[in-house]
Amino acid sequence: MGGFTTGDGQSPETIMFADSCCFDGTQRTTVMNQDGQLWIGSSVSPFVRPSNLTSLDGSIDISNGQGTIDLSSTGSDLHVARFIVAASGTVGTGANFTTINAAVASAAGTGVNCMIFIQPGTYVENITLPAGISLTAFNGDGAIGDVIIQGKITCNASNANNQNSICGLYLATNGDYCIEMTGANICLVKVIQCFLACSNSNAIHITNANASLMLKECTGNTAVNTSIFTVTNTSLTSLNGGLIFIDCFFDNNLSASTTASTISNGQCQLYNSRFLTPITTSGTANFSMVNSIIDCGGINTTALTIGGSGGNDILDSYLTSGTATALVMTASGFVQNVVVKSTNAAAISGAGTINYSGINFRDTSSAMTTTTQVPKPVSNDAIVIKTPGAYPYTTVPQDGLILVDSSVARTITPLASPTTGQRHIIKDSVGSAAANNITVTPSGKNIDGAASSVINVNYGSVTIIYNGTEWNVV
């Protein structure tokens, strides 16, 4: 091998010759006449002074010694610790495994948390995911659908500190659920940016009372007789288990399903999410919905049925149901700043209790027929205008302004069990109240100490507010 020279511009210096290299900083007048030498530092004879150079991972050790270099491997090939799956098994993909199950079994044997990287392809497998083992698409920025798992992923982790995550995958039902959480141990799973294809089964099934499943930025689709989730934590007595949806959207365009997602225990929370199929709660379930939409207008089905006895809150959200009742409240819940769109005779119904404020009835129906209705102080700020179709007329809580046809004498009966702060404005809309009086007669309550109040002035009106004991005219 030839050398190259450098120097002070006078006599050239050979610093590389016959695979030898010198870095001792001296100007040499003779060549290095032995092949394979590495000179580090100043020396008068061929020397190797590497000062125990060692790689960071300890896989290569270069030891001191005159004329020798000792290379020893103290580490292992890191590739065997990376769990990469390729469905094709093609040489050159860099994959260790051709099935996800094989990779999971190998990763579980390490005893530490591991991530399985899955290359594009279709994997027809049922997978049991141990604690600390997670799955992700090999290309994190690839299109959802590149990696398809057609089968069920069962999660039953036993260590709360070892969470599972499932990222960037297309999860398709194959006659069974996409994700199932079983057993009784604490099991925490995150599903991020996945697509759930519910062609022949519901997508999610939870029977573990201590399971918690969070879906973030996920999408999906349903078909006939399928829904997104079924939660049946029959032994749950606390809020350990349940479902959380964050920034999710689940469509219903494969073939319009009217099957409801159900939860009988635990909790279900929707944040900034949209469902195009109904949801029903029962048992001791807790439900909360914030800045979210359940849109069943295209399938004329009740959007939300609240039957769970836990805490129920619907805030800043949207419920639509077409010709069906939008919200059925058979338990107790709080509804605030919610748009309700329905053409049914009862937009909101049920044998339960609704505590409400700021409901906006967007379609032709504004009737609430729940057994107990508790308006909050601002409930009549956006006035509902009511024109009775028959008399005597008994008011309902949302009646802000009642327009009375005084072509004949009329009787208005304020509701029997008003809430403190309940308010009604009653007005002659025809201009005949002087001849045909409008009598306001509360049921079992007085108005300013009297049994009734009379409007006897044409186009006259009266505003009554319940003070907790009787109605007052203001």
Residue pairs with C-beta under 8 A, 6 or more apart in sequence:
1 16
1 17
1 18
1 19
2 17
3 14
3 15
3 16
3 17
3 31
4 15
4 16
5 12
5 13
5 14
5 15
6 12
6 13
6 15
7 13
7 27
8 27
11 27
11 29
13 27
13 28
14 28
14 31
14 32
15 21
15 22
15 23
15 28
16 22
17 31
17 32
18 32
18 35
19 35
19 36
20 32
20 34
20 35
20 36
20 37
20 38
20 39
21 37
21 38
21 39
22 28
22 32
22 37
22 39
23 38
23 39
23 40
23 41
24 39
24 40
24 41
24 42
24 43
25 42
26 42
32 39
32 46
34 46
37 46
37 48
38 48
38 50
38 69
39 46
39 47
39 48
39 49
40 48
40 49
40 50
40 51
41 47
41 49
43 49
46 66
46 67
47 66
47 67
48 64
48 65
48 66
48 67
48 68
48 69
49 64
50 62
50 63
50 64
50 69
51 64
52 61
52 62
52 63
52 64
53 61
53 62
54 60
54 61
54 62
55 61
55 75
57 75
57 78
58 74
58 75
59 73
59 74
59 75
59 76
60 71
60 72
60 73
61 70
61 71
61 72
61 74
62 69
62 70
62 71
63 69
63 70
63 72
79 96
80 96
81 110
82 96
82 117
83 96
83 97
83 103
83 104
83 106
83 107
83 114
83 115
83 116
83 117
84 93
84 94
84 95
84 96
84 97
84 103
84 116
84 117
84 118
84 119
84 138
85 95
85 96
85 97
85 98
85 99
85 100
85 102
85 103
85 116
85 117
85 118
85 119
85 123
86 93
86 94
86 95
86 97
86 98
86 119
86 121
87 98
87 119
87 120
87 121
87 122
87 123
88 98
88 121
89 95
89 98
93 119
95 119
96 103
96 106
97 103
97 106
99 123
99 125
100 116
100 118
100 123
100 125
100 127
100 135
100 149
101 125
101 127
103 116
104 116
104 127
104 128
104 129
104 130
104 133
107 114
107 116
107 133
108 114
108 130
108 133
112 132
113 132
113 133
113 134
113 162
114 132
114 133
114 134
115 134
115 135
115 136
116 133
116 134
116 135
116 136
117 136
117 137
117 138
118 135
118 136
118 137
118 138
118 147
118 149
118 169
119 138
119 147
120 137
120 138
120 139
120 142
120 146
120 147
121 147
121 148
122 148
122 150
123 147
123 148
123 149
123 150
123 151
124 150
124 151
124 174
125 149
125 150
125 151
126 151
126 152
126 153
126 154
126 176
127 135
127 149
127 151
127 152
127 153
127 154
128 153
128 154
128 156
129 135
129 153
129 154
129 155
129 157
129 164
129 166
129 189
130 157
131 157
131 158
131 159
131 162
131 164
132 157
132 159
132 162
132 163
132 164
133 164
134 163
134 164
134 165
134 166
134 167
135 149
135 153
135 165
135 166
135 167
135 169
136 165
136 166
136 167
136 168
136 169
137 144
137 146
137 147
137 167
137 168
137 169
138 147
139 146
139 168
140 167
140 168
142 168
144 168
144 169
144 170
144 193
144 194
144 195
144 219
145 170
145 195
146 170
147 168
147 169
147 170
148 169
148 170
148 172
149 169
149 170
149 171
149 172
149 178
150 172
150 174
151 174
151 176
152 174
152 176
152 177
152 178
152 179
152 180
153 166
153 171
153 178
153 179
153 180
154 180
154 181
154 182
155 164
155 179
155 180
155 181
155 182
155 187
155 189
155 211
156 181
156 182
156 183
156 185
156 187
156 208
157 163
157 164
157 185
157 186
157 187
157 188
157 189
158 183
158 185
158 186
158 187
159 185
159 186
160 186
160 188
163 188
163 189
163 190
164 187
164 188
164 189
164 190
165 189
165 190
165 191
165 192
166 179
166 189
166 190
166 191
166 192
166 194
167 191
167 192
167 193
167 194
168 192
168 193
168 194
169 194
169 195
170 194
170 195
170 197
171 178
171 179
171 194
171 195
171 196
171 197
171 203
172 178
172 197
172 199
173 197
173 198
173 199
173 200
173 201
173 202
173 203
173 226
174 200
174 201
175 200
175 201
176 201
177 201
177 202
177 203
177 204
177 205
178 196
178 197
178 198
178 201
178 203
178 204
179 189
179 191
179 203
179 204
179 205
179 213
180 204
180 205
180 206
180 207
181 187
181 189
181 205
181 206
181 207
181 208
181 211
181 213
182 207
182 208
183 208
184 208
184 209
184 210
184 235
185 208
185 210
186 210
186 240
187 208
187 210
187 211
187 212
188 211
188 212
189 211
189 212
189 213
189 214
190 214
190 216
191 213
191 214
191 215
191 216
191 218
192 215
192 216
192 217
192 218
193 216
193 217
193 218
194 215
194 218
195 218
195 219
195 220
195 221
196 203
196 204
196 218
196 219
196 220
196 221
196 228
196 250
197 220
197 221
198 220
198 221
198 222
198 223
198 226
198 227
198 228
198 254
199 223
199 226
199 254
200 223
200 226
201 226
202 226
202 227
202 228
202 229
202 230
202 259
202 261
203 220
203 226
203 227
203 228
203 229
204 213
204 228
204 229
204 230
204 231
204 243
205 229
205 230
205 231
205 232
206 213
206 229
206 230
206 231
206 232
206 233
206 241
206 242
206 243
206 266
207 232
207 233
207 234
208 233
208 241
209 233
209 234
209 235
209 236
209 240
209 241
209 265
209 266
210 240
210 241
211 233
211 241
211 242
212 240
212 241
212 242
212 244
213 242
213 243
213 244
214 243
214 244
214 246
215 243
215 244
215 245
215 246
215 248
216 246
216 247
216 248
217 246
217 247
217 248
218 245
218 248
219 248
219 249
219 250
219 251
220 228
220 248
220 249
220 250
220 251
221 250
221 251
221 252
221 253
221 254
222 228
222 250
222 251
222 252
222 254
222 257
222 259
222 276
222 277
223 254
223 255
223 257
224 254
224 255
224 256
224 257
224 259
225 257
225 259
226 257
226 259
227 257
227 259
227 260
227 261
227 262
227 277
228 250
228 261
228 275
228 277
229 243
229 261
229 262
229 263
229 268
230 261
230 262
230 263
231 241
231 242
231 243
231 262
231 263
231 264
231 265
231 266
231 268
231 285
232 262
232 264
232 265
233 241
233 242
233 264
233 265
233 266
234 264
234 265
235 265
236 265
236 266
236 284
237 284
239 266
239 267
239 286
240 266
241 265
241 266
241 267
242 263
242 266
242 267
242 268
242 269
242 286
243 263
243 266
243 267
243 268
243 269
244 269
244 271
245 269
245 270
245 271
245 273
245 292
246 271
246 272
246 273
247 271
247 272
247 273
248 273
248 274
249 273
249 274
250 273
250 274
250 275
250 276
250 277
251 276
252 276
252 277
252 298
252 299
253 276
256 298
256 299
257 277
257 299
258 277
258 278
258 296
258 299
258 301
259 277
259 278
260 277
260 278
260 279
260 280
260 305
261 275
261 277
261 278
261 279
261 280
262 279
262 280
262 281
262 282
263 279
263 280
263 281
263 282
263 285
263 287
263 308
264 281
264 282
264 283
264 284
264 285
264 308
265 283
265 284
265 285
266 285
266 286
267 285
267 286
267 287
267 288
267 310
268 279
268 281
268 285
268 286
268 287
268 288
269 287
269 288
269 289
269 290
270 288
270 289
270 290
270 292
270 317
271 290
271 291
271 292
272 290
272 291
272 292
273 292
273 293
274 292
274 293
274 294
274 295
275 292
275 293
275 294
275 295
276 295
276 296
276 298
277 296
277 299
278 294
278 296
278 301
278 302
278 303
278 304
278 305
279 287
279 294
279 303
279 304
279 305
280 304
280 305
280 307
281 287
281 305
281 306
281 307
281 308
281 312
281 331
282 307
282 308
283 307
283 308
283 309
284 308
284 309
284 310
285 307
285 308
285 309
285 310
286 308
286 310
286 311
286 312
287 306
287 308
287 310
287 311
287 312
287 313
287 333
288 311
288 312
288 313
288 314
288 315
289 304
289 313
289 314
289 315
289 317
290 313
290 315
290 316
290 317
291 315
291 316
291 317
292 317
292 318
293 317
293 318
293 319
293 320
294 303
294 304
294 317
294 318
294 319
294 320
295 303
295 318
295 320
296 302
296 303
296 320
296 321
296 322
296 324
297 320
297 321
297 322
297 341
298 322
299 322
300 321
300 322
300 323
300 324
301 321
301 322
301 324
302 321
302 324
302 325
302 326
302 327
302 328
303 319
303 320
303 321
303 326
303 327
304 314
304 319
304 326
304 327
304 328
305 327
305 328
305 330
305 350
306 312
306 327
306 328
306 329
306 330
306 331
306 333
306 350
306 352
307 330
307 331
307 352
308 331
309 331
309 332
312 331
312 332
312 333
312 334
313 333
313 334
313 336
314 327
314 333
314 334
314 335
314 336
314 338
315 334
315 336
315 337
315 338
316 336
316 337
316 338
317 338
317 339
318 338
318 339
318 341
319 326
319 327
319 338
319 339
319 340
319 341
320 326
320 339
320 340
320 341
320 342
320 362
320 363
321 341
321 342
321 344
322 342
322 343
323 342
323 343
323 344
324 342
324 344
325 342
325 344
325 346
325 347
325 348
325 349
326 340
326 341
326 342
326 344
326 347
326 348
327 335
327 340
327 347
327 348
327 349
327 350
328 348
328 349
328 350
329 348
329 349
329 350
329 352
329 353
329 354
329 370
330 350
330 351
330 352
331 352
331 353
332 352
332 353
332 354
332 355
333 352
333 353
333 354
333 355
334 355
334 356
335 354
335 355
335 356
335 357
335 359
336 356
336 357
336 358
336 376
337 357
337 358
337 360
338 358
338 359
338 360
339 360
339 362
340 347
340 348
340 359
340 360
340 361
340 362
341 361
341 362
341 363
342 361
342 363
342 365
343 363
343 364
343 365
344 365
345 365
345 367
346 365
346 367
346 368
346 369
347 361
347 363
347 365
347 366
347 367
347 368
348 354
348 359
348 367
348 368
348 369
348 370
349 368
349 369
349 370
350 369
350 370
350 371
351 370
351 371
352 370
352 371
352 372
353 370
353 371
353 372
353 373
353 374
354 368
354 370
354 372
354 373
354 374
355 374
355 376
356 368
356 373
356 374
356 375
356 376
356 379
357 375
357 376
357 377
357 378
357 379
358 378
358 379
358 381
358 382
359 379
359 398
360 382
361 384
366 384
366 398
367 396
368 396
368 397
368 398
373 396
373 397
373 398
374 397
374 419
375 397
375 398
375 419
375 421
375 422
377 421
379 397
379 398
380 398
380 400
380 423
382 400
383 400
383 401
383 425
384 398
384 399
384 400
384 401
385 400
385 401
385 403
386 395
386 399
386 400
386 401
386 402
386 403
387 402
387 403
387 405
387 429
388 402
388 404
388 405
388 412
391 410
391 411
391 412
392 410
392 411
392 412
392 413
393 402
393 404
393 410
393 411
393 412
393 413
394 413
394 414
394 415
394 416
394 443
395 402
395 412
395 413
395 414
395 415
395 424
396 415
397 415
397 418
397 419
397 422
399 424
400 423
400 424
400 425
401 425
401 427
402 412
402 424
402 425
402 426
402 427
403 427
403 429
404 410
404 412
404 426
404 427
404 428
404 429
404 430
404 433
404 438
404 455
405 429
405 430
406 428
406 429
406 430
406 431
406 432
406 433
406 436
406 438
407 430
407 432
407 436
408 436
409 436
409 437
409 438
409 439
410 436
410 438
410 439
411 438
411 439
411 440
411 441
412 426
412 438
412 439
412 440
412 441
413 440
413 441
413 442
413 443
414 422
414 424
414 440
414 442
414 443
414 445
414 464
414 466
414 471
415 422
415 443
416 443
416 444
416 445
418 445
418 466
418 471
419 466
420 466
420 467
420 468
421 465
421 466
422 465
422 466
423 463
423 464
423 465
423 466
424 463
424 464
425 461
425 462
425 463
426 438
426 440
426 455
426 461
426 462
426 463
426 464
427 455
427 459
427 460
427 461
428 438
428 455
428 457
428 458
428 459
428 460
428 461
429 459
431 458
431 459
432 458
433 455
433 456
433 457
433 458
433 459
433 460
434 456
434 457
434 458
437 454
437 455
437 456
438 454
438 455
438 456
438 460
439 452
439 453
439 454
439 455
440 447
440 452
440 453
440 454
440 455
440 462
440 464
441 451
441 452
442 452
442 470
442 471
445 466
445 470
445 471
446 470
446 471
447 453
447 464
447 470
447 471
447 472
447 473
448 470
448 471
448 472
448 473
449 470
453 462
453 464
453 473
455 461
455 462
462 473
463 473
463 474
464 471
464 472
464 473
464 474
465 471
465 472
465 474
466 472
